[in-house]
Amino acid sequence: MNENKQCEFCGEEVLCVAKKCKHCGSELQAASGSIAQIENRGADFGIALLAIPAAATMLIWFWVSGMNLFQSPGSTLTLIGMATILSTAALAAMEAARTGMQKDKAKGTHSPATWFFIIALIWIVGYPSYLLKRKHAGLKSRLVPGLALALVFVASWSMMNGAIEHQKAVVRGDLDQAQRQLESLR
């Protein structure tokens, strides 16, 4: 009689002898470890995909926040944002290519190039989506930490951008006031 176990990717119940989960389509690890799982371990960039927005958030708070307006914090903030978006898109595409991820409408997966463009163009949606869909390539879903990091990164970027724009407005107001005072002295 066949016994059941839980899929390590989606948590649904499957037969112990199953090689592929009928619920999420992930390759299941055999008692000694399946070949697909062993091969995918070298292609797992999950920690790096999470580390990039975490490091970018730290740069925003500990580097950009200490800049004055003469040091162009707005340009630096834009550079950090673009680097974060493009590097996560490139890393996700590399991981998808190494795991052999292909377009599959039923699973909601895409080719590596498509993942790159989805993440690069609509990062706040594409990045967490990829972290969820990577389970279909036999990798661990990193949706929850990825979504949390994405929200913290976007909130930090937005708050810092707002603070920079506010400081610019203050300086402009001070300059306008000084200019009016000079004109009244004439």
Backbone bond lengths (Angstrom), bond angles and torsions (degrees), N, CA, C in turn:
res aa  C-N    CA-C-N  psi(-1)  N-CA   C-N-CA  omega(-1)  CA-C   N-CA-C  phi
1 M - - - 1.450 - - 1.530 109.56 -
2 N 1.306 116.63 134.88 1.467 121.61 -178.73 1.519 110.76 -79.98
3 E 1.316 115.35 136.57 1.456 120.97 175.60 1.522 108.85 -98.98
4 N 1.315 115.67 163.66 1.460 121.35 -179.19 1.521 110.47 -109.31
5 K 1.326 114.57 157.67 1.463 122.15 174.75 1.528 106.73 -142.37
6 Q 1.323 115.22 171.43 1.460 119.65 177.49 1.524 109.66 -94.64
7 C 1.325 115.93 139.71 1.467 121.29 173.60 1.524 107.53 -66.45
8 E 1.325 117.22 130.49 1.460 120.71 -179.08 1.524 113.10 -72.18
9 F 1.323 118.23 -8.03 1.459 121.36 -178.72 1.527 112.78 -100.92
10 C 1.343 116.76 -44.02 1.468 118.61 -177.40 1.519 113.05 -114.11
11 G 1.343 117.74 -13.25 1.456 121.31 177.31 1.516 114.60 84.35
12 E 1.331 117.59 -1.34 1.465 120.61 179.81 1.529 109.89 -76.24
13 E 1.326 116.40 158.61 1.448 122.18 -178.41 1.526 110.68 -82.35
14 V 1.337 115.46 131.47 1.466 122.41 177.95 1.525 108.58 -137.33
15 L 1.316 117.21 165.09 1.458 121.00 177.09 1.526 110.09 -67.03
16 C 1.301 117.36 146.28 1.468 121.73 179.59 1.527 111.91 -61.44
17 V 1.324 117.46 -29.46 1.456 120.65 -178.15 1.527 112.92 -88.08
18 A 1.338 116.68 -2.24 1.469 120.37 -177.89 1.522 110.44 -65.24
19 K 1.326 115.30 139.22 1.462 121.23 177.33 1.520 111.27 -98.60
20 K 1.335 115.28 -19.02 1.453 120.92 -179.26 1.526 108.03 -139.43
21 C 1.330 116.24 135.99 1.467 120.63 -179.70 1.528 109.93 -70.81
22 K 1.315 116.49 129.32 1.464 119.86 179.71 1.524 112.30 -75.41
23 H 1.340 117.27 -13.64 1.459 121.28 -178.27 1.525 112.42 -91.42
24 C 1.349 116.33 -48.39 1.466 118.83 -175.93 1.525 113.28 -111.69
25 G 1.337 117.45 -10.11 1.456 120.63 177.45 1.518 115.01 81.58
26 S 1.332 117.62 6.95 1.463 120.67 -178.57 1.519 110.74 -75.27
27 E 1.317 114.84 146.99 1.449 120.29 173.49 1.521 107.66 -70.99
28 L 1.333 116.94 128.48 1.457 120.69 -178.13 1.513 110.60 -94.74
29 Q 1.291 114.98 146.19 1.461 121.51 -177.77 1.523 108.39 -79.67
30 A 1.328 115.33 128.72 1.457 120.31 174.90 1.528 108.19 -77.36
31 A 1.320 116.76 178.62 1.466 120.18 -177.85 1.514 111.74 -55.75
32 S 1.327 117.81 -39.21 1.466 120.70 -179.12 1.518 111.95 -96.79
33 G 1.331 118.03 -0.72 1.470 121.44 -179.66 1.513 109.91 98.42
34 S 1.306 117.00 122.99 1.454 120.00 -178.47 1.529 110.46 -75.07
35 I 1.285 115.22 158.57 1.464 121.04 179.81 1.519 110.40 -63.14
36 A 1.339 117.80 -40.20 1.472 120.75 179.55 1.522 110.85 -62.27
37 Q 1.334 117.43 -41.64 1.467 120.00 179.32 1.521 110.84 -65.31
38 I 1.317 117.61 -42.37 1.465 121.20 -179.51 1.524 110.15 -64.46
39 E 1.340 117.50 -41.76 1.462 120.73 178.82 1.526 111.51 -66.86
40 N 1.339 117.54 -38.34 1.463 121.40 -176.95 1.522 113.21 -73.29
41 R 1.325 118.06 -18.86 1.465 119.37 178.45 1.517 110.96 -60.78
42 G 1.329 117.85 -37.83 1.462 121.63 178.55 1.521 112.70 -74.17
43 A 1.327 116.72 -15.90 1.461 120.99 -178.42 1.525 111.62 -103.25
44 D 1.321 117.62 5.88 1.466 121.42 -177.30 1.525 109.81 -85.20
45 F 1.343 115.57 106.59 1.462 121.72 178.03 1.527 110.82 -104.78
46 G 1.325 116.83 22.71 1.455 121.94 -174.59 1.520 114.02 -56.87
47 I 1.320 117.22 -44.69 1.469 120.33 -179.53 1.526 109.79 -65.76
48 A 1.312 117.30 -41.71 1.471 120.67 178.93 1.536 110.46 -65.17
49 L 1.330 116.87 -38.35 1.470 120.26 177.92 1.526 111.29 -63.30
50 L 1.310 117.06 -30.71 1.464 120.63 177.13 1.533 111.34 -83.41
51 A 1.326 116.40 -32.40 1.469 120.74 -176.13 1.534 112.22 -70.38
52 I 1.317 117.90 -30.93 1.466 120.32 -176.64 1.531 112.22 -62.29
53 P 1.344 120.21 -54.40 1.468 117.65 177.90 1.531 112.90 -67.65
54 A 1.331 117.75 -28.34 1.472 119.96 176.62 1.528 110.02 -65.34
55 A 1.332 116.84 -45.56 1.467 120.71 178.76 1.526 110.80 -65.71
56 A 1.313 116.73 -38.75 1.470 120.22 179.05 1.526 110.71 -63.72
57 T 1.318 116.68 -40.26 1.467 120.58 177.67 1.523 110.61 -62.88
58 M 1.322 116.29 -41.80 1.472 120.00 177.86 1.528 110.53 -63.01
59 L 1.332 117.50 -40.81 1.470 120.62 177.62 1.533 110.84 -61.86
60 I 1.312 116.01 -40.30 1.467 119.77 179.60 1.520 110.37 -61.07
61 W 1.320 116.75 -48.04 1.463 120.10 -174.02 1.519 113.86 -78.51
62 F 1.334 117.29 -32.02 1.464 118.32 -174.40 1.522 114.31 -105.82
63 W 1.318 118.34 -10.92 1.463 120.17 178.34 1.531 110.24 -115.00
64 V 1.314 115.95 -59.41 1.464 119.99 -176.64 1.528 111.00 -63.40
65 S 1.321 117.85 -37.85 1.465 120.25 -177.71 1.526 112.48 -64.33
66 G 1.321 117.58 -22.72 1.460 121.38 179.62 1.515 114.22 -91.23
67 M 1.328 117.55 -0.06 1.461 120.83 -178.32 1.525 111.14 -82.76
68 N 1.340 115.32 150.08 1.464 118.84 170.43 1.529 107.56 -97.45
69 L 1.312 117.27 171.80 1.467 120.69 -174.44 1.529 113.08 -64.45
70 F 1.328 117.66 -24.92 1.467 119.98 178.00 1.532 112.09 -70.75
71 Q 1.310 117.14 -18.86 1.470 121.58 -179.88 1.530 112.76 -90.71
72 S 1.296 118.12 8.24 1.477 124.58 178.04 1.528 113.58 55.13
73 P 1.329 117.36 61.15 1.464 118.23 179.45 1.531 113.10 -65.55
74 G 1.322 117.47 -28.82 1.465 120.15 178.31 1.518 111.96 -64.66
75 S 1.327 116.34 -42.60 1.467 120.18 177.85 1.520 110.95 -66.35
76 T 1.320 116.37 -40.49 1.463 120.33 178.67 1.521 110.30 -64.60
77 L 1.319 116.90 -41.49 1.462 121.37 178.39 1.528 110.98 -62.45
78 T 1.317 116.84 -42.76 1.470 121.04 177.09 1.521 110.65 -62.41
79 L 1.324 117.10 -43.08 1.462 121.46 178.48 1.527 111.49 -61.51
80 I 1.327 116.85 -42.97 1.473 120.36 178.39 1.527 110.12 -62.88
81 G 1.328 117.28 -42.86 1.458 120.82 178.99 1.518 112.71 -62.60
82 M 1.325 116.32 -46.85 1.471 120.10 179.83 1.531 111.64 -65.18
83 A 1.335 116.39 -41.46 1.465 119.96 179.09 1.526 111.16 -63.65
84 T 1.307 116.93 -39.02 1.464 121.15 178.41 1.520 110.83 -64.03
85 I 1.309 116.03 -48.17 1.463 120.58 -178.39 1.528 111.07 -63.28
86 L 1.325 117.05 -49.18 1.471 119.76 -176.90 1.522 112.81 -69.73
87 S 1.331 117.42 -36.87 1.468 118.24 -179.06 1.527 111.41 -71.91
88 T 1.336 118.66 -37.13 1.465 118.90 176.11 1.531 110.40 -68.49
89 A 1.311 117.27 -36.83 1.473 120.12 177.88 1.530 110.82 -64.53
90 A 1.324 116.75 -44.55 1.469 120.79 -179.88 1.528 111.08 -65.82
91 L 1.325 117.01 -42.79 1.460 120.53 -179.07 1.525 111.35 -66.77
92 A 1.316 117.24 -39.91 1.466 120.53 176.83 1.526 110.70 -64.06
93 A 1.325 117.12 -41.28 1.468 120.18 178.39 1.526 111.02 -64.75
94 M 1.331 116.92 -40.11 1.476 119.87 177.52 1.528 110.47 -63.82
95 E 1.328 116.89 -43.24 1.458 120.17 179.40 1.530 110.60 -64.21
96 A 1.325 116.50 -43.88 1.470 120.32 178.95 1.523 111.17 -61.38
97 A 1.335 116.68 -38.37 1.465 120.09 178.74 1.526 111.28 -67.80
98 R 1.320 116.77 -42.65 1.475 120.20 -178.65 1.515 113.00 -68.09
99 T 1.315 117.40 -29.02 1.467 120.08 179.41 1.522 112.15 -90.54
100 G 1.329 116.72 -5.16 1.454 120.26 178.49 1.520 113.70 77.93
101 M 1.323 117.16 24.73 1.465 120.54 -179.46 1.529 109.18 -64.85
102 Q 1.308 115.10 134.08 1.458 121.74 179.68 1.515 109.61 -128.13
103 K 1.325 115.72 167.73 1.458 120.83 177.95 1.520 109.05 -67.41
104 D 1.319 115.38 127.37 1.454 121.85 178.12 1.523 106.87 -147.15
105 K 1.331 116.84 105.52 1.474 120.99 -176.90 1.519 111.89 -61.30
106 A 1.328 117.23 -36.45 1.465 120.21 -178.10 1.532 111.05 -63.78
107 K 1.315 116.63 -39.27 1.471 121.10 -179.54 1.524 112.26 -89.07
108 G 1.316 116.78 -17.17 1.460 120.07 -177.49 1.518 112.91 78.46
109 T 1.334 116.58 25.42 1.468 120.07 178.70 1.519 110.08 -100.54
110 H 1.324 114.46 162.23 1.453 121.30 -177.53 1.522 109.92 -132.99
111 S 1.314 115.19 171.36 1.465 120.31 176.33 1.529 108.83 -73.54
112 P 1.341 117.67 162.58 1.468 120.05 179.77 1.531 113.61 -55.63
113 A 1.319 117.95 -43.19 1.468 120.59 -179.52 1.532 111.04 -65.05
114 T 1.313 116.42 -39.55 1.460 119.93 178.39 1.524 110.85 -65.07
115 W 1.346 116.44 -41.32 1.468 119.06 176.62 1.519 110.67 -60.25
116 F 1.328 117.51 -40.24 1.467 120.04 179.16 1.526 110.40 -58.04
117 F 1.317 117.06 -48.71 1.462 120.19 -176.55 1.530 112.40 -71.02
118 I 1.319 117.45 -35.77 1.472 119.92 177.40 1.522 109.72 -62.61
119 I 1.328 116.43 -47.42 1.460 120.20 -178.46 1.524 111.04 -69.01
120 A 1.328 117.21 -40.65 1.463 120.54 -178.51 1.527 112.34 -67.58
121 L 1.324 117.71 -33.99 1.461 120.12 -174.96 1.525 114.01 -92.40
122 I 1.326 117.16 -34.56 1.470 119.93 178.76 1.534 108.12 -133.75
123 W 1.310 114.90 67.52 1.460 122.44 -171.38 1.523 113.40 -55.71
124 I 1.307 118.61 -45.36 1.464 121.74 -174.48 1.528 112.06 -62.59
125 V 1.318 117.66 -21.99 1.462 121.99 176.36 1.531 110.49 -102.33
126 G 1.323 116.97 -44.44 1.461 121.59 -175.03 1.517 114.43 -67.74
127 Y 1.330 116.96 -39.74 1.461 121.24 -178.73 1.534 111.81 -62.24
128 P 1.344 119.50 -53.39 1.467 118.23 177.34 1.537 112.85 -64.49
129 S 1.335 116.79 -34.30 1.467 119.77 178.94 1.519 110.87 -61.17
130 Y 1.327 115.93 -44.18 1.456 118.77 178.74 1.526 110.90 -63.39
131 L 1.329 116.57 -42.18 1.467 119.88 -179.58 1.527 111.76 -62.08
132 L 1.321 117.35 -28.52 1.458 121.36 174.98 1.531 110.92 -77.92
133 K 1.315 117.33 -46.84 1.468 121.88 -172.71 1.523 113.93 -74.30
134 R 1.335 117.49 -12.53 1.468 119.47 -179.78 1.524 111.44 -64.76
135 K 1.338 117.44 -16.80 1.466 120.26 177.70 1.529 110.99 -63.90
136 H 1.331 117.22 -25.33 1.465 120.39 179.43 1.528 112.11 -73.57
137 A 1.314 116.84 -11.44 1.466 121.11 175.61 1.520 110.42 -100.53
138 G 1.333 116.66 11.23 1.455 120.58 178.45 1.519 113.75 86.30
139 L 1.324 117.25 13.15 1.460 121.48 178.81 1.522 109.63 -106.48
140 K 1.309 116.20 160.95 1.461 121.69 -178.88 1.529 110.11 -72.19
141 S 1.318 115.94 134.54 1.461 120.64 174.69 1.521 108.34 -68.50
142 R 1.307 116.66 133.40 1.467 121.88 179.09 1.528 109.65 -119.75
143 L 1.330 116.11 33.51 1.459 121.23 -175.21 1.523 113.16 -61.60
144 V 1.314 118.03 -49.80 1.470 120.34 -173.58 1.528 111.79 -62.74
145 P 1.346 119.33 -53.86 1.471 116.96 178.27 1.530 112.08 -65.93
146 G 1.326 116.92 -34.05 1.460 120.29 179.38 1.512 112.69 -65.65
147 L 1.320 116.40 -41.45 1.457 120.70 178.38 1.526 110.63 -66.64
148 A 1.326 116.21 -41.52 1.471 119.84 177.80 1.528 110.84 -62.59
149 L 1.326 117.00 -45.77 1.468 120.18 179.10 1.521 111.75 -65.04
150 A 1.330 117.19 -38.68 1.466 120.34 178.90 1.519 110.45 -62.77
151 L 1.319 117.40 -43.70 1.461 120.60 179.93 1.523 111.60 -66.77
152 V 1.327 117.37 -40.86 1.470 120.58 178.27 1.524 110.19 -65.55
153 F 1.332 116.96 -41.62 1.466 120.62 179.30 1.526 111.26 -62.71
154 V 1.332 116.54 -49.42 1.468 120.56 -178.56 1.527 110.54 -64.26
155 A 1.332 117.32 -41.50 1.465 120.25 178.15 1.527 110.92 -64.21
156 S 1.327 117.17 -42.71 1.466 120.97 179.27 1.515 110.94 -64.03
157 W 1.325 116.37 -44.12 1.463 120.82 -179.81 1.532 109.37 -62.18
158 S 1.326 115.85 -45.45 1.475 120.32 -178.47 1.520 111.68 -64.94
159 M 1.321 116.58 -43.84 1.468 120.12 179.73 1.524 111.14 -63.88
160 M 1.328 116.74 -42.78 1.463 119.67 -179.68 1.526 110.27 -67.52
161 N 1.316 117.42 -39.86 1.465 120.30 177.37 1.524 110.43 -62.16
162 G 1.328 116.80 -42.22 1.459 120.98 177.18 1.525 111.88 -62.67
163 A 1.335 116.37 -40.18 1.471 120.30 179.17 1.525 110.98 -66.16
164 I 1.330 116.52 -39.09 1.469 120.56 178.44 1.522 109.96 -64.71
165 E 1.324 117.01 -46.71 1.462 120.82 179.70 1.527 111.16 -63.47
166 H 1.322 117.57 -37.79 1.465 120.91 176.79 1.529 110.65 -63.12
167 Q 1.327 116.44 -44.41 1.468 120.12 -179.94 1.534 110.76 -64.36
168 K 1.329 116.62 -37.66 1.467 119.67 176.08 1.524 110.66 -62.61
169 A 1.328 116.58 -41.98 1.470 120.78 179.31 1.523 110.89 -64.16
170 V 1.325 117.30 -38.60 1.466 120.98 177.54 1.527 110.33 -62.72
171 V 1.320 116.05 -45.57 1.472 120.11 -179.61 1.528 110.26 -64.99
172 R 1.330 117.21 -41.95 1.468 120.12 177.43 1.528 110.89 -61.11
173 G 1.329 117.13 -42.44 1.449 121.45 178.23 1.522 111.66 -62.37
174 D 1.325 116.55 -42.36 1.467 120.75 177.91 1.526 110.86 -64.08
175 L 1.328 116.56 -40.84 1.467 120.19 179.00 1.532 110.92 -66.64
176 D 1.323 117.02 -41.10 1.470 120.34 177.70 1.528 110.88 -63.05
177 Q 1.323 116.16 -41.83 1.463 120.14 178.78 1.534 110.62 -64.69
178 A 1.312 117.69 -41.76 1.464 121.40 178.45 1.523 110.31 -64.59
179 Q 1.335 116.51 -39.25 1.462 120.35 179.19 1.535 110.51 -65.37
180 R 1.328 117.47 -41.97 1.469 120.35 177.65 1.533 110.95 -63.66
181 Q 1.298 117.93 -38.10 1.464 121.30 178.35 1.531 111.11 -65.66
182 L 1.323 116.03 -40.15 1.469 119.88 178.15 1.518 109.98 -65.09
183 E 1.332 117.22 -41.43 1.466 120.07 -179.39 1.531 111.09 -68.12
184 S 1.309 118.49 -31.66 1.457 120.36 179.34 1.523 111.79 -73.45
185 L 1.333 117.23 -22.57 1.464 121.87 178.40 1.529 111.19 -76.90
186 R 1.270 118.40 -19.44 1.466 121.94 -176.28 1.466 112.23 -76.92
